[in-house]
Amino acid sequence: MQYQSSRGQSGSVSAAQAIVKGIAPDGGLFLPDHIPQLTMEEIKSLAGLSYQGRAQYIMQQFLTDFSADDVRSCVEGAYNSRNFDHDKIAPLVQLEEGLYILELWHGPTSAFKDMALQILPHFLTVSLTKTGDDNEIVILVATSGDTGKAALEGFRDVPGTRILVFFPQKGVSQVQKLQMMTQEGNNVYVAAVEGNFDDAQNGVKNIFASDEAANALGQRNMKLSSANSINWGRLLPQIVYYISAYADLLAEGSLLPGQKINIVVPTGNFGNILAAYYAGRMGVPINKLICASNANNVLTDFIKTGIYNRNRSFEKTISPSMDILISSNLERLLYEVTNHDSEKVSGWMQELKDQGCYSIDEASRNMITDLFWADYSSDEETIARISRTWQQYSYLLDTHTAVAVDVYEKYHQVTGDNTMTIIASTASPFKFGASVARAVMDMPDKAGEFELLRKLEEKTGWEIPNGIRSLEEMVVRHNTITNVADMQDTMLTLLK
Ligand SMILES: *Cc1c(COP(=O)(O)O)cnc(C)c1O
């Protein structure tokens, strides 16, 4: 299988090359030239395998330049009991008849980003041997909070790599910030950016596009790559858990082969829901993909109207990992629904860059509205949903997952659709514990973050994940702050 850029100007490359490059040289995103198909028989037979077995089977179809041993060693290096605290890796929990939560946060940093970022370094190491690249790879990341920590954990002390993470100084939770500032490892660098996530992301995109940066790094035998969800190696592992969830439901007899499901995804950069779309294209029967946003509801408007308009104020919410106005991975969906029309896609992306706004054609729009449904929830609704879900089901939602559950309730009210539904749960409630604690119990305004987490644990009987519990005692090792304009210089200084 070959990969090509959504902007059409980068030729065809192997999976290994797409993973090493991260972003295509023409500024587009790499996509597979076709989508492998799974028959219902194949999905049924996956039900008999472990998560690791399923992952291997599915990933191999996209990584045709990897040997079976390559793929197996990547999968085993990532999804094991050292890294994940649940033997099913991505377990389904039933809330009620026909409604399931897919818990994607059993990895080391307690957010779903681990599902991809535990395996990406393995993909990259294998890919580097195939492309014959002997530069040191510098992984450059802009994070809205969770990617940064997950990437730092994934890449720490991986030979031949260094990792530099930029996070928005005021855009992440206290736990997220501490997780990054205390990061250990010999090849890790962290800097706070004076700005929001879009500022940090744009700064990183500019560095990727800068010949000056490439030359300066080249002189040190270093080369940039990306661990953001623009890297195909991030997206591929996410396809696996949707297929795996369907296989689990088949295995337990909750679904008949071929029966359709809805999937609800709390969405920011559009990576996770795009993976659900690919699972559907591969053969998982999908009724609706429900795109849930917070007050930064650009995607809600886009899916409802076909107009993407980022010219609006950036809202800081209690679900910070979804505080995004430019959802990069949407470009991949546009490429798919236009049947790989890179000229059209490039045009829209140029309009987005120049005017902050673009409008898609009728046919593409219909393709999207046939499959997707979208809405958003405010912070108040999110808090109320955490509280309500705890009372109803004794199930504790984090703020992002709560947005998804709340939007699903809206969908259910509006449509009356009773199709079996899976809601992607993207973080442990303790990762955003301050908001969650306030939703389920009365807490004094001045209570410290860790005090809140302990009270939450006491009240609910849910355990604080180890990686979060240990933060309180860890030493801060990264104090760099940079403004957006200086990000490139900051990078070159840190990487000395
Ligand atoms: C990153 C993240 C999201 C958004 O996922 P995208 O793939 O960017 O749409 C949602 N919830 C949490 C907890 C996250 O970390």
The ligand as an SDF file (V2000), in Angstrom:
LIG
                    3D

 15 15  0  0  0  0  0  0  0  0999 V2000
   -7.1880   14.6980   22.4120 C   0  0  0  0  0  0  0  0  0  0  0  0
   -8.4080   14.4910   23.2230 C   0  0  0  0  0  0  0  0  0  0  0  0
   -9.6840   14.6060   22.6620 C   0  0  0  0  0  0  0  0  0  0  0  0
   -9.9030   15.0020   21.2190 C   0  0  0  0  0  0  0  0  0  0  0  0
   -9.4870   14.0040   20.3330 O   0  0  0  0  0  0  0  0  0  0  0  0
   -9.2130   14.3540   18.7760 P   0  0  0  0  0  0  0  0  0  0  0  0
   -8.6580   13.1210   18.2020 O   0  0  0  0  0  0  0  0  0  0  0  0
   -8.2390   15.4930   18.8030 O   0  0  0  0  0  0  0  0  0  0  0  0
  -10.5190   14.7550   18.2060 O   0  0  0  0  0  0  0  0  0  0  0  0
  -10.7850   14.3490   23.4670 C   0  0  0  0  0  0  0  0  0  0  0  0
  -10.6320   14.0190   24.7740 N   0  0  0  0  0  0  0  0  0  0  0  0
   -9.4320   13.9040   25.3490 C   0  0  0  0  0  0  0  0  0  0  0  0
   -9.3390   13.5670   26.7900 C   0  0  0  0  0  0  0  0  0  0  0  0
   -8.2790   14.1260   24.5980 C   0  0  0  0  0  0  0  0  0  0  0  0
   -7.0760   14.0090   25.1790 O   0  0  0  0  0  0  0  0  0  0  0  0
  1  2  1  0
  2  3  1  0
  2 14  2  0
  3  4  1  0
  3 10  2  0
  4  5  1  0
  5  6  1  0
  6  7  2  0
  6  8  1  0
  6  9  1  0
 10 11  1  0
 11 12  2  0
 12 13  1  0
 12 14  1  0
 14 15  1  0
M  END
$$$$
